[in-house]
Amino acid sequence: MLRTPGGISCAMKRIICVNQIVASACVLLLALTLSGCGSDTTVSKLPRYSTPSSKPLPEEYRVLAKHLGMSMKSDPAQLQKKRETSEVMADLQTALLDLREIKSNDKEIMYVSAQVRDAVTVVLERLDNLNSLPKPPDEGTLFVGSFVDGFFGNFAGGYHRGLDAEAKQNALNSEMQPLLAAIDRIDAAQKMLPKIAEKYSATLSDSTGLIIADFNESWGDSGPDDWIALQNLGETLEDCTILVELTGANGEVRKNVHFLKTWPESTCMWGRYQGGEKILGKTVDRTTVVYVKEMKVTIYSPQFATRIDYTYKGAEKDKDVAYRCEKLTFQGAYQPYEAGVIWDTQRGAQFTMNGVEFLPKCRVDLTFRKGDQAKIWYWDYDSWTKGETKTFDTPAGGLEFKPDTIDFEVSFPHTNYKHKAILKVDQESNKLVKIQD
């Protein structure tokens, strides 16, 4: 399977000492505990039934799509596997042998096969060269070595150590540039699979009651990856080419293509999409977009085809965030005014977060109330970790009274979900006691 661009660049990043993205166990637990694959909320104007294809799918297309399509698995744990360079290269060599045997009357199949074959040849050559080149020390080793040389007066030694590392890195970079270009060619070739598959596919029809789509975006402690889940509620399908188009909040679009030789009935298939990493100023391994708002799924097979328009921004994302915040808790206390020698402690509150390991960028709104009086302030944070206590100071002279209650609200970008509580101030201990959510 050509894990494009993920599998190739994953091995490549190990070679040049770039940290891999390791999917956290939280993502896996989330994937396994989500209720099925979501609910069938799509509305389609397509015909109720597909007309099966009258043109048999060429065997050479199956070979091409098997190697070029992205993986989908019925068990999401299988998508967590880290792959060594030798394993990636073995898969590429197997793909190259198969691609060399492809002979077809379909000119598009031949064109795509040739493009992939040439690109894989370059990738194998460059990976082999990268393996054989001496590697520069990591930044920490280089820094320590240069510091020791400089401390003992060997300034020239520190300088030449840096030049040696730079020369090694430049040699690696010279191999990386054509390798990255070859990966781009493979990625572009993958996008051509749906166009070929459509020629041998059944006509598009309504997916209601047959296919359910669900998308789950990376959020908080759920790990770095996004997940797609597609459930087949109908009969077993063969030779499915699946085009997934993701649209981000800023209009960015990413297209991913999967191929399933067999998709059994009542089976949910999972796909993992990554945010990517920067290598030589280029983002590699990126198979998703920032803040997904829409997803379009098109399925082509000789017996059935459909298109699903799925809106993630809004209710679907709110549901996912609410699910991840089910165990979210806060402990709080009112902070009274205290005069100090150098500075004063202003009235405010302190809150400690628990229940989840990590919250992403968030906004906290506090409303201090006493009788008819109310004062509101908000604070923005890039993150909030489990057990961390944050202090919410009001401006000097801004809060003139000790509140009876505090309205506490945590909100997040690109979702309407909010964690809310009304808290009573214990007038003796200053502890905050929840009145209601």
CORRALIN-V834057 format. One record per residue. N is the residue number from 0. RES is the residue in one letter. SS is DSSP state (a for helix, b for strand, c for the rest). PHI is phi in whole degrees, -180 to 180 (* if undefined). OMEGA is omega in radians with two decimals (NA if undefined). Layout:
BEGIN
n=N res=RES ss=SS phi=PHI omega=OMEGA
n=N res=RES ss=SS phi=PHI omega=OMEGA
END
This chain:
BEGIN
n=0 res=M ss=c phi=* omega=3.07
n=1 res=L ss=c phi=-80 omega=3.11
n=2 res=R ss=c phi=-78 omega=-3.00
n=3 res=T ss=c phi=-101 omega=-0.13
n=4 res=P ss=c phi=-88 omega=-2.93
n=5 res=G ss=a phi=-59 omega=-3.02
n=6 res=G ss=a phi=-63 omega=-3.11
n=7 res=I ss=a phi=-68 omega=-3.06
n=8 res=S ss=a phi=-72 omega=3.08
n=9 res=C ss=a phi=-62 omega=3.08
n=10 res=A ss=a phi=-66 omega=-3.13
n=11 res=M ss=a phi=-60 omega=-3.11
n=12 res=K ss=a phi=-69 omega=3.06
n=13 res=R ss=a phi=-63 omega=-3.08
n=14 res=I ss=a phi=-63 omega=-3.06
n=15 res=I ss=c phi=-99 omega=3.03
n=16 res=C ss=c phi=64 omega=3.01
n=17 res=V ss=c phi=-95 omega=-3.08
n=18 res=N ss=c phi=-63 omega=3.07
n=19 res=Q ss=c phi=-80 omega=2.96
n=20 res=I ss=c phi=-81 omega=3.12
n=21 res=V ss=c phi=-107 omega=-3.10
n=22 res=A ss=c phi=-64 omega=-3.08
n=23 res=S ss=c phi=-79 omega=3.12
n=24 res=A ss=a phi=-64 omega=-3.14
n=25 res=C ss=a phi=-62 omega=3.13
n=26 res=V ss=a phi=-63 omega=-3.11
n=27 res=L ss=a phi=-64 omega=3.11
n=28 res=L ss=a phi=-62 omega=3.10
n=29 res=L ss=a phi=-62 omega=-3.10
n=30 res=A ss=a phi=-62 omega=-3.07
n=31 res=L ss=a phi=-79 omega=-3.07
n=32 res=T ss=a phi=-99 omega=3.07
n=33 res=L ss=c phi=-61 omega=-3.08
n=34 res=S ss=c phi=-72 omega=3.10
n=35 res=G ss=c phi=61 omega=3.12
n=36 res=C ss=c phi=-116 omega=-3.13
n=37 res=G ss=c phi=96 omega=-3.14
n=38 res=S ss=c phi=-116 omega=-3.10
n=39 res=D ss=c phi=-81 omega=-3.09
n=40 res=T ss=c phi=-111 omega=-3.09
n=41 res=T ss=c phi=-76 omega=3.06
n=42 res=V ss=c phi=-121 omega=-3.04
n=43 res=S ss=c phi=-121 omega=3.04
n=44 res=K ss=c phi=-107 omega=-3.14
n=45 res=L ss=c phi=-78 omega=3.08
n=46 res=P ss=c phi=-58 omega=-3.06
n=47 res=R ss=c phi=-69 omega=-3.07
n=48 res=Y ss=c phi=-128 omega=3.05
n=49 res=S ss=c phi=-88 omega=2.96
n=50 res=T ss=c phi=-97 omega=-3.09
n=51 res=P ss=c phi=-57 omega=-3.12
n=52 res=S ss=c phi=-70 omega=3.06
n=53 res=S ss=c phi=-93 omega=-3.14
n=54 res=K ss=c phi=-108 omega=3.13
n=55 res=P ss=c phi=-65 omega=3.13
n=56 res=L ss=c phi=-71 omega=-3.12
n=57 res=P ss=c phi=-63 omega=3.12
n=58 res=E ss=a phi=-60 omega=-3.12
n=59 res=E ss=a phi=-66 omega=3.04
n=60 res=Y ss=a phi=-68 omega=3.11
n=61 res=R ss=a phi=-59 omega=3.13
n=62 res=V ss=a phi=-63 omega=-3.13
n=63 res=L ss=a phi=-62 omega=-3.08
n=64 res=A ss=a phi=-68 omega=3.12
n=65 res=K ss=a phi=-60 omega=-3.11
n=66 res=H ss=a phi=-84 omega=-3.00
n=67 res=L ss=a phi=-95 omega=-3.09
n=68 res=G ss=c phi=-72 omega=3.09
n=69 res=M ss=b phi=-75 omega=-3.06
n=70 res=S ss=c phi=-72 omega=2.87
n=71 res=M ss=c phi=-133 omega=-3.09
n=72 res=K ss=b phi=-131 omega=3.07
n=73 res=S ss=c phi=-75 omega=3.07
n=74 res=D ss=c phi=-114 omega=-3.09
n=75 res=P ss=a phi=-62 omega=3.12
n=76 res=A ss=a phi=-62 omega=-3.13
n=77 res=Q ss=a phi=-70 omega=3.12
n=78 res=L ss=a phi=-89 omega=3.13
n=79 res=Q ss=a phi=-94 omega=-3.02
n=80 res=K ss=c phi=-66 omega=3.03
n=81 res=K ss=c phi=-87 omega=-3.05
n=82 res=R ss=c phi=-115 omega=3.10
n=83 res=E ss=c phi=-79 omega=-3.13
n=84 res=T ss=a phi=-57 omega=-3.11
n=85 res=S ss=a phi=-63 omega=3.13
n=86 res=E ss=a phi=-69 omega=3.11
n=87 res=V ss=a phi=-62 omega=-3.11
n=88 res=M ss=a phi=-66 omega=3.10
n=89 res=A ss=a phi=-64 omega=3.10
n=90 res=D ss=a phi=-64 omega=3.13
n=91 res=L ss=a phi=-65 omega=3.12
n=92 res=Q ss=a phi=-66 omega=3.08
n=93 res=T ss=a phi=-62 omega=3.12
n=94 res=A ss=a phi=-62 omega=-3.12
n=95 res=L ss=a phi=-63 omega=3.11
n=96 res=L ss=a phi=-62 omega=3.14
n=97 res=D ss=a phi=-67 omega=-3.10
n=98 res=L ss=a phi=-66 omega=3.12
n=99 res=R ss=a phi=-67 omega=-3.12
n=100 res=E ss=c phi=-89 omega=-3.08
n=101 res=I ss=c phi=-72 omega=3.03
n=102 res=K ss=c phi=-136 omega=-3.02
n=103 res=S ss=c phi=-145 omega=3.02
n=104 res=N ss=c phi=-80 omega=3.11
n=105 res=D ss=c phi=-84 omega=-3.06
n=106 res=K ss=a phi=-65 omega=-3.14
n=107 res=E ss=a phi=-70 omega=3.08
n=108 res=I ss=a phi=-63 omega=3.14
n=109 res=M ss=a phi=-65 omega=-3.13
n=110 res=Y ss=a phi=-65 omega=-3.12
n=111 res=V ss=a phi=-63 omega=3.12
n=112 res=S ss=a phi=-58 omega=-3.14
n=113 res=A ss=a phi=-65 omega=3.12
n=114 res=Q ss=a phi=-60 omega=-3.12
n=115 res=V ss=a phi=-69 omega=-3.13
n=116 res=R ss=a phi=-59 omega=-3.14
n=117 res=D ss=a phi=-67 omega=-3.12
n=118 res=A ss=a phi=-67 omega=3.13
n=119 res=V ss=a phi=-64 omega=3.10
n=120 res=T ss=a phi=-59 omega=3.12
n=121 res=V ss=a phi=-65 omega=-3.12
n=122 res=V ss=a phi=-60 omega=-3.14
n=123 res=L ss=a phi=-62 omega=3.13
n=124 res=E ss=a phi=-62 omega=-3.09
n=125 res=R ss=a phi=-70 omega=3.07
n=126 res=L ss=a phi=-62 omega=3.12
n=127 res=D ss=a phi=-64 omega=3.11
n=128 res=N ss=a phi=-65 omega=3.13
n=129 res=L ss=a phi=-62 omega=3.13
n=130 res=N ss=a phi=-63 omega=-3.04
n=131 res=S ss=a phi=-87 omega=-3.10
n=132 res=L ss=c phi=-78 omega=3.04
n=133 res=P ss=c phi=-67 omega=-3.08
n=134 res=K ss=c phi=-98 omega=3.07
n=135 res=P ss=c phi=-70 omega=3.06
n=136 res=P ss=c phi=-65 omega=3.08
n=137 res=D ss=c phi=-69 omega=-3.02
n=138 res=E ss=a phi=-60 omega=-3.14
n=139 res=G ss=a phi=-65 omega=3.13
n=140 res=T ss=a phi=-64 omega=-3.14
n=141 res=L ss=a phi=-63 omega=-3.13
n=142 res=F ss=a phi=-64 omega=-3.13
n=143 res=V ss=a phi=-64 omega=3.14
n=144 res=G ss=a phi=-60 omega=-3.14
n=145 res=S ss=a phi=-68 omega=3.13
n=146 res=F ss=a phi=-65 omega=3.13
n=147 res=V ss=a phi=-63 omega=3.11
n=148 res=D ss=a phi=-58 omega=-3.11
n=149 res=G ss=a phi=-68 omega=-3.11
n=150 res=F ss=a phi=-62 omega=-3.12
n=151 res=F ss=c phi=-96 omega=3.01
n=152 res=G ss=c phi=85 omega=-3.10
n=153 res=N ss=c phi=-90 omega=-3.09
n=154 res=F ss=a phi=-64 omega=3.12
n=155 res=A ss=a phi=-63 omega=3.12
n=156 res=G ss=a phi=-62 omega=3.10
n=157 res=G ss=a phi=-63 omega=3.14
n=158 res=Y ss=a phi=-65 omega=-3.10
n=159 res=H ss=a phi=-70 omega=3.05
n=160 res=R ss=a phi=-62 omega=3.10
n=161 res=G ss=a phi=-65 omega=3.12
n=162 res=L ss=a phi=-64 omega=-3.14
n=163 res=D ss=a phi=-64 omega=3.11
n=164 res=A ss=a phi=-64 omega=3.14
n=165 res=E ss=a phi=-65 omega=3.14
n=166 res=A ss=a phi=-64 omega=3.13
n=167 res=K ss=a phi=-65 omega=3.14
n=168 res=Q ss=a phi=-66 omega=3.11
n=169 res=N ss=a phi=-63 omega=3.11
n=170 res=A ss=a phi=-64 omega=3.09
n=171 res=L ss=a phi=-65 omega=-3.12
n=172 res=N ss=a phi=-62 omega=-3.14
n=173 res=S ss=a phi=-66 omega=3.06
n=174 res=E ss=a phi=-84 omega=-3.07
n=175 res=M ss=a phi=-70 omega=-3.07
n=176 res=Q ss=a phi=-58 omega=3.11
n=177 res=P ss=a phi=-67 omega=3.10
n=178 res=L ss=a phi=-66 omega=3.12
n=179 res=L ss=a phi=-64 omega=3.11
n=180 res=A ss=a phi=-65 omega=3.12
n=181 res=A ss=a phi=-67 omega=3.10
n=182 res=I ss=a phi=-63 omega=3.09
n=183 res=D ss=a phi=-61 omega=3.13
n=184 res=R ss=a phi=-65 omega=3.11
n=185 res=I ss=a phi=-66 omega=3.13
n=186 res=D ss=a phi=-62 omega=3.12
n=187 res=A ss=a phi=-66 omega=3.12
n=188 res=A ss=a phi=-65 omega=3.12
n=189 res=Q ss=a phi=-58 omega=-3.10
n=190 res=K ss=c phi=-66 omega=-3.13
n=191 res=M ss=c phi=-87 omega=-3.12
n=192 res=L ss=a phi=-59 omega=-3.13
n=193 res=P ss=a phi=-59 omega=3.14
n=194 res=K ss=a phi=-62 omega=3.10
n=195 res=I ss=a phi=-72 omega=-3.09
n=196 res=A ss=a phi=-61 omega=-3.10
n=197 res=E ss=a phi=-61 omega=-3.12
n=198 res=K ss=a phi=-67 omega=-3.08
n=199 res=Y ss=c phi=-113 omega=-3.04
n=200 res=S ss=c phi=-101 omega=2.95
n=201 res=A ss=c phi=-66 omega=3.11
n=202 res=T ss=c phi=-74 omega=-3.13
n=203 res=L ss=b phi=-67 omega=3.13
n=204 res=S ss=b phi=-145 omega=-3.12
n=205 res=D ss=c phi=-66 omega=3.14
n=206 res=S ss=c phi=-96 omega=-3.04
n=207 res=T ss=c phi=-56 omega=3.13
n=208 res=G ss=c phi=79 omega=-3.11
n=209 res=L ss=c phi=-115 omega=-3.11
n=210 res=I ss=b phi=-129 omega=3.06
n=211 res=I ss=b phi=-116 omega=3.14
n=212 res=A ss=b phi=-112 omega=3.08
n=213 res=D ss=b phi=-145 omega=3.12
n=214 res=F ss=b phi=-131 omega=3.14
n=215 res=N ss=b phi=-133 omega=-3.07
n=216 res=E ss=c phi=-85 omega=3.04
n=217 res=S ss=c phi=-58 omega=-3.09
n=218 res=W ss=c phi=-157 omega=3.07
n=219 res=G ss=a phi=61 omega=-3.07
n=220 res=D ss=a phi=-89 omega=-3.10
n=221 res=S ss=a phi=-79 omega=3.09
n=222 res=G ss=c phi=105 omega=-2.99
n=223 res=P ss=c phi=-86 omega=-2.97
n=224 res=D ss=c phi=-109 omega=2.97
n=225 res=D ss=b phi=-94 omega=-3.11
n=226 res=W ss=b phi=-131 omega=2.97
n=227 res=I ss=b phi=-117 omega=3.08
n=228 res=A ss=b phi=-132 omega=3.11
n=229 res=L ss=b phi=-125 omega=-3.12
n=230 res=Q ss=b phi=-113 omega=3.10
n=231 res=N ss=b phi=-95 omega=3.14
n=232 res=L ss=c phi=-93 omega=-3.11
n=233 res=G ss=c phi=-96 omega=-3.12
n=234 res=E ss=c phi=-77 omega=3.11
n=235 res=T ss=c phi=-60 omega=-3.14
n=236 res=L ss=b phi=-111 omega=3.14
n=237 res=E ss=b phi=-118 omega=3.01
n=238 res=D ss=b phi=53 omega=-3.11
n=239 res=C ss=b phi=-95 omega=2.96
n=240 res=T ss=b phi=-99 omega=-3.01
n=241 res=I ss=b phi=-119 omega=3.08
n=242 res=L ss=b phi=-100 omega=3.12
n=243 res=V ss=b phi=-116 omega=3.13
n=244 res=E ss=b phi=-112 omega=3.14
n=245 res=L ss=b phi=-105 omega=3.09
n=246 res=T ss=b phi=-118 omega=-3.12
n=247 res=G ss=b phi=-89 omega=-3.09
n=248 res=A ss=c phi=-62 omega=-3.14
n=249 res=N ss=c phi=-95 omega=3.12
n=250 res=G ss=c phi=92 omega=3.12
n=251 res=E ss=c phi=-64 omega=-3.11
n=252 res=V ss=b phi=-123 omega=3.02
n=253 res=R ss=b phi=-128 omega=3.12
n=254 res=K ss=b phi=-111 omega=3.07
n=255 res=N ss=b phi=-122 omega=-3.10
n=256 res=V ss=b phi=-124 omega=3.10
n=257 res=H ss=b phi=-117 omega=3.04
n=258 res=F ss=b phi=-137 omega=3.09
n=259 res=L ss=b phi=-117 omega=3.09
n=260 res=K ss=b phi=-63 omega=3.09
n=261 res=T ss=b phi=-138 omega=3.10
n=262 res=W ss=b phi=-125 omega=-3.05
n=263 res=P ss=c phi=-63 omega=3.10
n=264 res=E ss=c phi=-64 omega=3.12
n=265 res=S ss=c phi=59 omega=-3.11
n=266 res=T ss=b phi=-112 omega=3.08
n=267 res=C ss=b phi=-99 omega=-3.14
n=268 res=M ss=b phi=-111 omega=-3.07
n=269 res=W ss=b phi=-111 omega=3.03
n=270 res=G ss=b phi=-131 omega=-3.11
n=271 res=R ss=b phi=-116 omega=-3.13
n=272 res=Y ss=b phi=-117 omega=-3.01
n=273 res=Q ss=c phi=-111 omega=3.13
n=274 res=G ss=c phi=-81 omega=3.08
n=275 res=G ss=c phi=87 omega=3.10
n=276 res=E ss=b phi=-137 omega=-3.14
n=277 res=K ss=b phi=-86 omega=3.02
n=278 res=I ss=b phi=-134 omega=-3.11
n=279 res=L ss=c phi=53 omega=3.11
n=280 res=G ss=c phi=76 omega=-3.11
n=281 res=K ss=b phi=-121 omega=3.11
n=282 res=T ss=b phi=-82 omega=-3.12
n=283 res=V ss=b phi=-116 omega=3.12
n=284 res=D ss=c phi=78 omega=-3.07
n=285 res=R ss=c phi=-85 omega=3.14
n=286 res=T ss=c phi=-127 omega=3.09
n=287 res=T ss=c phi=-141 omega=3.12
n=288 res=V ss=c phi=-127 omega=-3.11
n=289 res=V ss=c phi=-82 omega=3.12
n=290 res=Y ss=c phi=53 omega=-3.14
n=291 res=V ss=b phi=-61 omega=3.10
n=292 res=K ss=b phi=-113 omega=-3.13
n=293 res=E ss=b phi=-142 omega=3.04
n=294 res=M ss=b phi=-138 omega=3.06
n=295 res=K ss=b phi=-119 omega=-3.13
n=296 res=V ss=b phi=-117 omega=3.07
n=297 res=T ss=b phi=-119 omega=-3.10
n=298 res=I ss=b phi=-115 omega=3.09
n=299 res=Y ss=b phi=-117 omega=2.96
n=300 res=S ss=c phi=-151 omega=-3.11
n=301 res=P ss=c phi=-61 omega=-3.08
n=302 res=Q ss=c phi=-102 omega=-3.07
n=303 res=F ss=c phi=-158 omega=3.07
n=304 res=A ss=b phi=-146 omega=-3.13
n=305 res=T ss=b phi=-159 omega=3.05
n=306 res=R ss=b phi=-133 omega=-3.11
n=307 res=I ss=b phi=-121 omega=3.04
n=308 res=D ss=b phi=-101 omega=-2.99
n=309 res=Y ss=b phi=-124 omega=3.11
n=310 res=T ss=b phi=-100 omega=-3.14
n=311 res=Y ss=c phi=-95 omega=3.12
n=312 res=K ss=c phi=-62 omega=-3.11
n=313 res=G ss=c phi=113 omega=-3.00
n=314 res=A ss=a phi=-60 omega=-3.10
n=315 res=E ss=a phi=-65 omega=3.13
n=316 res=K ss=a phi=-69 omega=3.10
n=317 res=D ss=a phi=-57 omega=-3.14
n=318 res=K ss=a phi=-64 omega=-3.14
n=319 res=D ss=a phi=-65 omega=-3.13
n=320 res=V ss=a phi=-65 omega=3.11
n=321 res=A ss=a phi=-61 omega=3.12
n=322 res=Y ss=a phi=-62 omega=-3.10
n=323 res=R ss=a phi=-74 omega=3.14
n=324 res=C ss=c phi=-103 omega=-3.09
n=325 res=E ss=c phi=-58 omega=-3.09
n=326 res=K ss=c phi=-100 omega=-3.11
n=327 res=L ss=c phi=-68 omega=3.12
n=328 res=T ss=b phi=-136 omega=3.09
n=329 res=F ss=b phi=-137 omega=2.98
n=330 res=Q ss=b phi=-115 omega=-3.04
n=331 res=G ss=b phi=-135 omega=3.07
n=332 res=A ss=b phi=-147 omega=3.04
n=333 res=Y ss=b phi=-75 omega=3.12
n=334 res=Q ss=b phi=-105 omega=-3.11
n=335 res=P ss=c phi=-77 omega=3.08
n=336 res=Y ss=c phi=-74 omega=3.07
n=337 res=E ss=b phi=-138 omega=3.10
n=338 res=A ss=c phi=-75 omega=-3.14
n=339 res=G ss=c phi=-123 omega=3.14
n=340 res=V ss=c phi=-73 omega=-3.12
n=341 res=I ss=c phi=-98 omega=3.09
n=342 res=W ss=c phi=-142 omega=-3.14
n=343 res=D ss=c phi=-95 omega=2.98
n=344 res=T ss=b phi=-89 omega=-3.10
n=345 res=Q ss=c phi=-81 omega=3.07
n=346 res=R ss=c phi=-62 omega=-3.13
n=347 res=G ss=b phi=175 omega=-3.11
n=348 res=A ss=b phi=-155 omega=3.04
n=349 res=Q ss=b phi=-128 omega=3.12
n=350 res=F ss=b phi=-134 omega=3.07
n=351 res=T ss=b phi=-113 omega=-3.09
n=352 res=M ss=b phi=-93 omega=3.08
n=353 res=N ss=b phi=-145 omega=3.06
n=354 res=G ss=c phi=98 omega=3.05
n=355 res=V ss=c phi=-131 omega=-3.06
n=356 res=E ss=c phi=-75 omega=-2.98
n=357 res=F ss=b phi=-161 omega=2.98
n=358 res=L ss=b phi=-113 omega=3.08
n=359 res=P ss=c phi=-78 omega=-3.14
n=360 res=K ss=c phi=-49 omega=-3.07
n=361 res=C ss=b phi=-149 omega=3.08
n=362 res=R ss=b phi=-124 omega=3.12
n=363 res=V ss=b phi=-115 omega=3.07
n=364 res=D ss=b phi=-109 omega=3.07
n=365 res=L ss=b phi=-122 omega=3.05
n=366 res=T ss=b phi=-115 omega=3.13
n=367 res=F ss=b phi=-92 omega=-3.05
n=368 res=R ss=b phi=-127 omega=2.99
n=369 res=K ss=b phi=-150 omega=-3.06
n=370 res=G ss=c phi=60 omega=3.13
n=371 res=D ss=c phi=-88 omega=-3.11
n=372 res=Q ss=b phi=-86 omega=3.10
n=373 res=A ss=b phi=-152 omega=3.07
n=374 res=K ss=b phi=-131 omega=-3.05
n=375 res=I ss=b phi=-122 omega=3.00
n=376 res=W ss=b phi=-139 omega=3.04
n=377 res=Y ss=b phi=-136 omega=-3.12
n=378 res=W ss=b phi=-135 omega=3.10
n=379 res=D ss=b phi=-107 omega=3.13
n=380 res=Y ss=b phi=-134 omega=3.10
n=381 res=D ss=c phi=-77 omega=-3.14
n=382 res=S ss=c phi=-166 omega=3.09
n=383 res=W ss=b phi=-151 omega=-3.09
n=384 res=T ss=b phi=-98 omega=-3.12
n=385 res=K ss=c phi=-59 omega=3.13
n=386 res=G ss=c phi=84 omega=-3.13
n=387 res=E ss=c phi=-81 omega=3.10
n=388 res=T ss=b phi=-104 omega=3.09
n=389 res=K ss=b phi=-110 omega=-3.14
n=390 res=T ss=b phi=-106 omega=-3.09
n=391 res=F ss=b phi=-113 omega=3.12
n=392 res=D ss=b phi=-87 omega=3.03
n=393 res=T ss=c phi=-88 omega=3.14
n=394 res=P ss=c phi=-62 omega=3.12
n=395 res=A ss=c phi=-56 omega=3.14
n=396 res=G ss=c phi=76 omega=-3.07
n=397 res=G ss=c phi=-78 omega=-3.13
n=398 res=L ss=c phi=-117 omega=-3.03
n=399 res=E ss=c phi=-90 omega=-3.05
n=400 res=F ss=c phi=-130 omega=3.01
n=401 res=K ss=c phi=-86 omega=-3.04
n=402 res=P ss=c phi=-73 omega=2.99
n=403 res=D ss=c phi=-87 omega=-3.13
n=404 res=T ss=b phi=-139 omega=3.06
n=405 res=I ss=b phi=-132 omega=3.01
n=406 res=D ss=b phi=-85 omega=-3.06
n=407 res=F ss=b phi=-116 omega=-3.11
n=408 res=E ss=b phi=-142 omega=3.06
n=409 res=V ss=b phi=-115 omega=3.13
n=410 res=S ss=b phi=-128 omega=-3.03
n=411 res=F ss=b phi=-134 omega=3.13
n=412 res=P ss=c phi=-64 omega=3.01
n=413 res=H ss=c phi=62 omega=2.99
n=414 res=T ss=c phi=-152 omega=3.12
n=415 res=N ss=c phi=-88 omega=3.13
n=416 res=Y ss=c phi=-66 omega=3.09
n=417 res=K ss=b phi=-138 omega=3.04
n=418 res=H ss=b phi=-94 omega=-3.03
n=419 res=K ss=b phi=-125 omega=3.02
n=420 res=A ss=b phi=-157 omega=2.99
n=421 res=I ss=b phi=-106 omega=-2.99
n=422 res=L ss=b phi=-120 omega=3.09
n=423 res=K ss=b phi=-93 omega=3.12
n=424 res=V ss=b phi=-88 omega=3.03
n=425 res=D ss=c phi=-70 omega=-2.99
n=426 res=Q ss=c phi=-69 omega=3.13
n=427 res=E ss=c phi=-94 omega=-3.05
n=428 res=S ss=c phi=-95 omega=-3.07
n=429 res=N ss=c phi=69 omega=3.08
n=430 res=K ss=b phi=-70 omega=3.14
n=431 res=L ss=b phi=-102 omega=-3.10
n=432 res=V ss=b phi=-113 omega=-3.09
n=433 res=K ss=b phi=-68 omega=3.04
n=434 res=I ss=b phi=-95 omega=3.12
n=435 res=Q ss=b phi=-162 omega=3.06
n=436 res=D ss=c phi=-83 omega=NA
END
